[in-house]
Amino acid sequence: MEKREAALKVRDLMTENLVFVEAGESVIEAARLMDEKEISSILVKEGKEFVGVITDRNIIGRVVSRGLNPRKVRVSEVMNSPLITISSGATVEEAAEKMRKNRIRRLVAEENNQKIGMITESDMVRVAPELHFLIRERSQLEAQLSPTETQEVTFAGFCEECGNYSADLRNVNGKWICEESRG
């Protein structure tokens, strides 16, 4: 009997309870909702349609760091839009590749043209740490170095040798290894 391995799907890892804020709400309301729900992003809705996502990074980078008043800035002014989606039946690897190509950390899952969930880089890394590197484009970073450069590329992530998290992973014979495993 042939043993077949089923690919992990977006629907297997996504969060199903979509949290959203109206586009016209103030950023302070979005921040309060994120704090209350203990999440780093929420969807943005305009009428019946989801039109974007606002993240804690948007709030810090586009409001706080510029000294703007979060009570006066509207979510629609700082959200990421358009919303980037993926089928709930897509594989986790496909989701990681889509995140990499779009330089984002979360995707909204769709089924029958309905938004049904959200999958984040963190969701995927918890079950498949090696996807961290796909999303972060390790090969592209290495390709930017000329053969004569001696700078060594390092990453933070999970060691492919021992499985522990490290802020100092280095490529050793094609595997990302922590300092302890390089020993």
C-alpha positions in Angstrom: 0.0 0.0 0.0 1.4 3.4 -1.0 1.8 5.9 1.8 0.8 9.4 0.8 1.5 12.5 2.8 -1.2 15.2 2.8 0.0 18.7 2.4 -0.9 21.1 5.2 -3.5 23.5 4.0 -4.2 27.2 4.9 -7.6 26.1 6.5 -5.6 23.8 8.9 -3.7 26.7 10.5 -5.8 29.9 9.9 -7.7 31.8 12.6 -11.4 31.6 11.8 -12.7 34.4 14.0 -12.2 37.5 11.9 -11.8 40.7 13.9 -12.5 43.9 12.0 -12.9 47.6 12.4 -14.7 50.0 10.1 -12.4 52.1 7.8 -13.7 55.4 9.2 -12.9 54.5 12.8 -10.0 56.2 14.5 -6.7 54.4 14.8 -7.1 54.6 18.6 -10.2 52.4 18.3 -8.3 49.9 16.2 -5.4 49.8 18.7 -7.9 49.3 21.6 -9.5 46.4 19.8 -6.1 44.8 19.0 -5.1 45.2 22.7 -8.4 43.7 23.9 -8.1 40.7 21.5 -4.3 40.4 22.1 -3.6 40.4 18.3 -1.3 42.4 16.1 -3.6 43.1 13.2 -7.3 43.4 12.3 -9.2 43.6 9.1 -10.7 46.8 7.8 -14.3 46.8 6.5 -16.0 49.4 4.4 -19.7 48.7 4.3 -20.0 45.0 3.6 -16.6 44.6 2.0 -13.2 43.9 3.6 -10.9 46.5 2.1 -7.6 46.2 4.0 -5.7 45.3 7.1 -4.2 47.5 9.9 -1.3 46.2 11.9 0.5 47.3 15.0 3.4 48.2 12.7 1.1 50.5 10.7 0.1 52.3 13.9 3.7 52.7 15.1 5.2 53.6 11.7 2.5 55.7 10.2 1.0 57.4 13.3 3.1 57.2 16.5 6.5 57.8 14.9 5.2 60.8 13.1 3.6 62.3 16.2 0.1 62.1 14.8 -3.0 62.0 17.1 -4.4 58.4 16.9 -7.8 59.8 17.9 -7.9 61.9 14.7 -6.2 59.6 12.2 -8.7 57.3 10.4 -7.9 53.6 9.9 -8.4 54.1 6.2 -5.5 56.5 6.1 -2.9 54.0 7.4 -4.2 50.6 6.5 -2.6 48.2 4.0 -4.7 47.9 0.9 -5.7 46.1 -1.2 -6.3 43.1 0.8 -4.2 40.1 -0.3 -6.0 36.8 -0.1 -5.5 33.1 -0.6 -7.8 30.1 -1.0 -8.3 28.2 2.2 -7.5 25.1 0.3 -4.0 26.3 -0.8 -1.0 24.7 0.8 0.9 26.3 3.5 3.9 26.4 1.2 1.9 28.3 -1.4 0.8 30.8 1.4 4.5 31.2 2.4 5.5 31.9 -1.2 2.7 34.5 -1.6 3.8 36.2 1.6 7.4 36.3 0.3 6.4 37.7 -3.1 4.2 40.4 -1.5 6.5 41.1 1.4 3.7 40.6 4.0 3.2 38.6 7.1 -0.5 37.7 6.9 -3.0 36.6 4.3 -6.8 36.5 4.4 -8.2 33.1 3.6 -11.1 32.9 1.2 -13.6 30.2 0.3 -16.4 30.7 -2.3 -15.4 34.4 -2.5 -16.1 34.8 1.3 -13.4 35.9 3.7 -13.3 33.1 6.3 -10.0 33.4 8.2 -6.5 34.8 8.4 -3.2 33.0 8.4 0.0 34.6 9.6 3.7 33.9 9.3 3.7 33.0 13.0 0.9 30.4 12.5 3.0 28.7 9.9 6.4 28.9 11.7 4.8 27.2 14.7 4.2 24.1 12.7 6.8 24.3 10.0 9.8 26.4 11.1 11.6 26.0 7.8 8.9 28.2 6.2 10.4 31.1 8.0 13.3 31.1 5.6 11.1 30.9 2.5 9.1 33.9 3.7 12.3 35.8 4.6 14.0 35.1 1.2 17.2 33.6 2.5 18.5 32.8 -0.9 17.8 36.3 -2.3 19.9 37.8 0.5 22.8 35.4 -0.2 22.6 36.2 -3.9 23.1 39.9 -3.2 26.6 39.1 -1.9 29.4 38.9 -4.5 31.7 35.9 -4.4 34.5 38.1 -3.1 32.5 39.4 -0.1 33.4 37.9 3.2 30.3 39.2 5.0 28.4 36.2 6.5 24.6 36.2 6.2 22.8 35.4 9.5 19.2 34.8 10.3 17.0 34.5 13.4 14.9 31.4 13.3 14.9 27.7 14.1 18.1 25.7 13.8 17.8 22.9 11.2 20.1 20.7 13.2 18.8 20.9 16.8 15.4 22.7 16.3 16.2 25.4 18.8 15.5 29.0 18.1 18.5 31.2 17.6 19.2 34.8 16.6 22.5 33.7 15.0 21.8 31.0 12.3 24.4 30.6 9.7 24.4 28.6 6.5 26.6 25.5 6.8 26.5 23.2 3.8 23.0 24.4 2.8 21.5 24.1 6.3 20.8 27.0 8.8 22.6 26.0 12.0 22.8 27.8 15.4 26.1 28.6 17.1 25.8 25.6 19.5 25.2 23.1 16.7 28.1 24.6 14.7 30.2 24.0 17.8 
